[in-house]
Amino acid sequence: MIRPGSTLGILGGGQLGRMIAMAAAELGLKTHIYAPDENSPAFDVAGEVTVAPYEDEAALVRFAKAVDVVTYEFENVPSETAAILSAHTRLAPNAQALAVSQDRFLEKSFIAGLGIAIAPFAAFADETELAAALDRIGRPAVLKTRRFGYDGKGQVMIRPETDHVAAWNEVGRASSIIEGFVPFEREVSVVAARSASGAFAAYDLCANEHRHHILDTTRVPAGVSAGTEEQAMRIARSIADALDYVGVLAVEMFLVTEGGNERLVVNEIAPRVHNSGHWTLGGAVTSQFEQHVRAVCGWPLGKASRLGLVEMTNLIGHDADEWERILAEPGAHLHLYGKTEARPGRKMGHVTRVFPEGA
């Protein structure tokens, strides 16, 4: 168990690292953040920082020896980085969770191997294999790069009229998969935590709306049947247990309604705190950031109950210019990420609103 006063190392200096560091401070922990960008917003709230590439072995070893446990805010940590850190200190979540989530083919194969429903998929490495994959999966379909895809990046919709080779060229002919299109009603997600002892706590299933491929609004509860809610929790726990996961993870799913019946199809997993869990800051007894710190430090997990009907809205680009109006709104919980430049598509902050049940 990591005791208060110890140092939590965080890989990544974005807003997720910033909010993890803030939660750690409230629990009496010091933080040391490692990131390559000297203007990382998380540096503002950290006790110590290291500015170095993720491939700098000497810097990584020094960082590992200066902290008591290391976690990360994003899943594209190089595998070599994870291996170096694991050799010198405790890393949570583990390297397996990173490896599975970094490659869409490995991720989908892993989830399917657990007997969990996913869209049909096929990997390809050349134009012949691409054509064969499309013949097998059918159109419409989605072409996705195997690695480094987020917020709609690295993916192209393939419709009946789409030139599939041109679509692959659009993503740089990177190693990719073809995924069958799921005619979903809504996108939903479970944010949950698991400790090294196997303790598990999940927040209520939430419904997510995207704008320009970026999460715009999350609402909790998701408005699904009790059976669907229970199924979502079982799916999240099965994935966390199979990975021997420690920390907070998110499982993104499609809600499909057929003949009045609901079913869930898993889209992807994120081995970290997640944008769709930001509502827990002000909207739940324990925020996802505090829960993550508790889990990676070996502490008891907090209560995951929500405090009412909750709505979280991302502030993208110049949406954050409305900060004064939001602050004047009764009951609005504003969180700004300390980023100096507002750009289109850049997450600058979020606001959470909590309403009484039955409102």
C-alpha positions in Angstrom: 0.0 0.0 0.0 1.2 3.5 -0.9 0.9 5.7 2.1 -0.1 9.4 2.2 3.0 11.5 1.7 4.3 9.2 -1.0 4.8 10.3 -4.6 2.6 9.3 -7.4 4.3 9.4 -10.8 2.1 10.4 -13.8 3.0 9.8 -17.4 1.4 12.5 -19.5 0.8 16.2 -18.9 -2.6 16.8 -20.3 -5.9 17.6 -18.6 -6.4 14.0 -17.4 -3.0 14.0 -15.7 -3.8 17.4 -14.2 -7.1 16.2 -12.7 -5.4 13.0 -11.3 -2.7 15.2 -9.7 -5.3 17.4 -8.1 -7.1 14.4 -6.7 -3.9 13.0 -5.4 -3.1 16.3 -3.6 -6.4 16.2 -1.8 -5.4 12.7 -0.5 -2.1 13.9 0.8 0.0 12.6 -2.0 2.8 14.3 -3.9 2.9 14.1 -7.7 5.7 14.0 -10.2 4.6 14.3 -13.8 6.7 13.1 -16.8 5.9 14.6 -20.2 7.8 15.7 -23.3 6.0 19.1 -23.7 7.3 21.8 -21.4 3.9 23.6 -21.7 1.9 20.7 -20.4 -1.1 22.0 -18.4 -0.7 19.3 -15.7 2.7 20.8 -14.7 0.8 23.7 -13.1 -0.4 21.5 -10.3 2.5 19.1 -9.8 5.1 19.1 -7.2 7.8 17.9 -9.6 8.1 17.6 -13.3 10.4 15.9 -15.8 10.4 17.2 -19.4 11.8 14.4 -21.6 10.8 12.1 -24.4 9.1 8.9 -23.6 12.0 7.1 -25.2 14.7 8.6 -22.9 15.7 5.6 -20.9 18.0 7.4 -18.5 15.3 10.0 -17.7 12.7 7.3 -17.2 14.9 5.4 -14.8 15.5 8.6 -12.8 11.7 9.3 -12.8 10.9 5.7 -11.7 13.3 5.8 -8.8 11.9 9.2 -7.6 8.3 7.9 -7.2 6.5 5.2 -5.4 4.0 4.1 -8.1 3.5 5.2 -11.8 0.2 5.6 -13.6 -0.6 7.2 -17.0 -3.2 9.5 -18.5 -3.2 8.1 -22.0 -2.9 4.7 -23.6 -0.3 5.4 -26.3 2.6 5.1 -23.9 5.3 3.2 -25.9 5.7 -0.4 -24.8 9.4 0.1 -24.2 8.5 3.0 -21.8 6.2 0.7 -19.8 8.8 -2.0 -19.7 11.5 0.3 -18.4 9.2 1.7 -15.7 8.0 -1.7 -14.7 11.6 -2.8 -14.1 12.2 -0.1 -11.6 8.8 0.7 -9.9 5.2 -0.3 -9.8 3.1 0.5 -12.9 -0.7 0.6 -12.7 -2.6 -0.2 -14.9 -0.2 -3.0 -16.1 1.6 -3.2 -19.4 -0.9 -5.9 -20.7 -3.7 -3.4 -20.5 -1.6 -0.9 -22.5 -0.7 -3.5 -25.2 -4.3 -4.6 -25.7 -5.8 -1.2 -25.9 -3.1 0.3 -28.2 -3.9 -2.0 -31.1 -7.5 -2.2 -32.3 -7.0 -5.7 -33.7 -5.6 -7.1 -30.5 -8.3 -5.2 -28.5 -11.2 -6.6 -30.5 -9.7 -10.1 -30.5 -9.3 -9.9 -26.7 -12.9 -8.8 -26.2 -14.3 -11.4 -28.6 -12.3 -14.0 -26.8 -14.3 -13.2 -23.6 -17.5 -14.0 -25.4 -18.5 -10.3 -25.4 -20.4 -8.9 -28.5 -18.4 -6.7 -30.8 -18.8 -5.6 -34.4 -17.3 -8.0 -37.0 -13.8 -7.1 -37.9 -10.8 -8.0 -40.1 -7.2 -6.8 -40.3 -5.5 -6.2 -43.6 -2.0 -5.3 -44.7 -2.3 -4.6 -48.5 -4.9 -3.7 -51.1 -5.8 -7.3 -51.9 -6.4 -8.1 -48.2 -8.4 -4.9 -47.9 -10.8 -5.9 -50.8 -11.2 -9.4 -49.3 -11.9 -7.9 -45.8 -14.6 -5.7 -47.3 -16.1 -8.6 -49.2 -16.3 -10.5 -45.9 -17.6 -7.7 -43.7 -19.7 -5.9 -46.2 -20.7 -2.2 -46.6 -21.2 0.1 -44.9 -18.1 -0.4 -42.8 -15.5 1.6 -41.0 -11.8 1.6 -41.8 -9.8 2.2 -38.7 -6.1 2.4 -38.1 -4.9 -0.3 -35.7 -3.0 2.3 -33.6 -3.2 6.0 -32.5 -6.8 6.7 -33.2 -8.9 8.9 -30.9 -11.7 11.5 -31.2 -12.5 10.3 -34.7 -8.9 10.4 -36.0 -7.6 7.5 -37.9 -10.9 6.3 -39.2 -13.0 6.6 -42.4 -16.5 5.5 -43.2 -16.8 3.2 -46.2 -20.2 3.5 -47.9 -21.4 1.5 -50.9 -20.0 4.2 -53.2 -16.7 4.8 -51.4 -13.3 4.0 -53.1 -11.8 1.8 -50.4 -8.2 2.3 -51.6 -8.7 6.1 -51.5 -10.1 5.6 -47.9 -7.0 3.7 -46.9 -4.8 6.4 -48.5 -6.6 8.9 -46.4 -5.2 7.4 -43.2 -1.7 7.1 -44.6 -2.0 3.4 -45.6 -1.3 2.6 -42.0 -1.9 -0.9 -40.6 -5.7 -1.0 -40.2 -8.8 -3.0 -39.7 -12.2 -3.1 -41.4 -15.1 -3.0 -38.9 -18.7 -3.7 -39.6 -21.1 -0.8 -39.2 -23.3 -1.1 -36.1 -26.8 0.6 -36.5 -26.8 1.9 -33.0 -29.4 4.0 -31.2 -27.0 5.6 -28.7 -23.4 5.5 -27.6 -23.0 4.6 -24.0 -20.1 3.9 -21.6 -19.2 2.4 -18.3 -16.5 4.0 -16.2 -15.3 1.6 -13.5 -12.4 0.9 -11.1 -10.7 -2.3 -10.0 -8.1 -2.6 -7.3 -5.2 -5.2 -7.0 -7.3 -7.1 -4.5 -10.1 -7.6 -7.1 -12.5 -5.0 -5.6 -14.7 -3.5 -8.2 -16.8 -0.3 -8.4 -18.6 0.9 -11.4 -20.4 4.2 -12.0 -23.8 4.2 -13.6 -24.0 3.7 -17.4 -23.9 7.0 -19.2 -25.2 8.1 -22.6 -22.8 10.1 -24.8 -23.4 12.5 -27.6 -20.6 13.5 -30.0 -20.1 16.6 -32.1 -17.5 16.4 -35.0 -16.3 13.1 -33.5 -15.5 14.6 -30.2 -17.6 13.9 -27.0 -19.9 16.9 -26.5 -22.4 15.8 -23.8 -22.6 13.0 -21.3 -25.9 12.3 -19.4 -26.4 10.0 -16.4 -28.4 7.8 -16.0 -28.4 6.5 -19.6 -32.1 5.7 -19.7 -31.8 2.0 -20.5 -33.5 -1.0 -18.9 -32.3 -2.5 -15.7 -31.2 -5.6 -17.6 -29.1 -3.6 -20.0 -27.5 -1.7 -17.1 -26.6 -4.9 -15.4 -25.2 -6.3 -18.6 -23.0 -3.3 -19.0 -21.6 -3.8 -15.5 -20.9 -7.5 -16.2 -19.1 -6.6 -19.4 -16.9 -4.0 -17.7 -16.1 -6.4 -14.8 -15.2 -9.2 -17.1 -12.8 -7.1 -19.1 -11.2 -5.6 -15.9 -10.8 -9.1 -14.3 -9.4 -10.6 -17.5 -6.7 -7.9 -17.7 -6.0 -8.1 -13.9 -6.6 -4.4 -14.1 -5.7 -1.8 -11.5 -7.2 1.7 -11.8 -10.0 3.3 -13.6 -11.0 2.1 -17.1 -13.8 3.0 -19.5 -15.7 0.6 -21.8 -17.4 2.3 -24.7 -20.4 0.5 -26.2 -23.2 0.8 -28.8 -26.8 0.5 -27.6 -28.7 -1.4 -30.3 -32.5 -1.7 -30.2 -34.2 -4.4 -32.3 -37.8 -5.2 -32.0 -38.1 -3.3 -28.7 -35.2 -5.2 -27.2 -31.9 -3.7 -26.2 -28.5 -5.2 -26.6 -24.9 -3.9 -26.2 -22.0 -4.1 -28.6 -18.6 -3.1 -27.2 -16.8 -0.6 -29.3 -13.5 -0.1 -27.5 -11.8 0.2 -24.1 -9.7 2.9 -22.6 -7.2 1.9 -19.8 -7.4 5.3 -18.0 -9.7 7.9 -16.6 -12.0 8.9 -19.4 -13.8 12.0 -20.8 -17.2 10.3 -20.3 -16.4 10.0 -16.6 -15.8 13.7 -16.1 -19.4 14.0 -14.8 -18.2 12.3 -11.6 -16.4 15.6 -10.6 -19.3 17.1 -8.7 -21.8 14.5 -9.8 -20.7 11.4 -7.8 -19.7 10.7 -4.2 -16.2 9.8 -5.4 -14.8 11.3 -8.7 -13.2 9.0 -11.2 -9.9 10.8 -10.5 -9.9 10.1 -6.8 -11.1 6.6 -7.5 -8.1 6.0 -9.8 -5.7 7.3 -7.2 -7.2 5.1 -4.6 -6.9 2.0 -6.9 -3.3 2.5 -8.0 -2.2 3.2 -4.4 -3.9 0.1 -3.1 -6.5 2.0 -1.0 -10.1 1.1 -0.5 -12.3 2.1 -3.4 -14.8 5.0 -2.8 -18.5 4.9 -3.3 -19.5 5.3 -7.0 -23.1 6.5 -6.4 -24.2 9.6 -8.4 -25.7 12.6 -6.6 -28.7 13.2 -8.9 -29.4 13.5 -12.6 -26.1 14.6 -14.1 -25.1 16.3 -17.4 -21.5 17.0 -18.4 -20.7 19.2 -21.4 -17.3 19.6 -22.9 -16.0 23.1 -23.6 -14.3 22.8 -27.0 -12.2 25.6 -28.4 -13.8 29.0 -27.8 -16.7 27.4 -25.8 -14.4 28.1 -22.8 -14.8 31.8 -23.4 -18.2 31.5 -21.7 -16.5 30.8 -18.4 -18.0 33.9 -16.7 -21.5 33.1 -17.7 -21.1 29.5 -16.5 -19.7 30.7 -13.2 -22.8 32.8 -12.7 -25.1 29.8 -13.3 -26.4 28.3 -10.0 -25.2 24.7 -9.5 -22.8 24.6 -12.5 -19.4 23.0 -11.7 -16.8 24.6 -14.0 -13.5 22.9 -14.7 -10.9 24.7 -16.9 -7.7 22.9 -17.9 -5.2 25.7 -17.9 -4.5 25.6 -21.6 -3.4 28.9 -23.0 -4.5 28.6 -26.6 -8.1 27.8 -27.7 -8.1 25.9 -31.0 -11.0 24.2 -32.9 -11.4 20.7 -31.5 -9.3 21.3 -28.5 -10.7 20.3 -25.1 -10.4 23.4 -22.9 -12.6 22.4 -20.0 -16.0 21.0 -19.0 -19.0 21.9 -17.0 -21.1 19.5 -14.9 -24.7 20.2 -13.9 -26.5 18.1 -11.2 -30.3 18.1 -11.0 -32.5 16.5 -8.4 -33.9 13.1 -9.2 -37.3 13.5 -10.8 -36.4 17.0 -12.2 
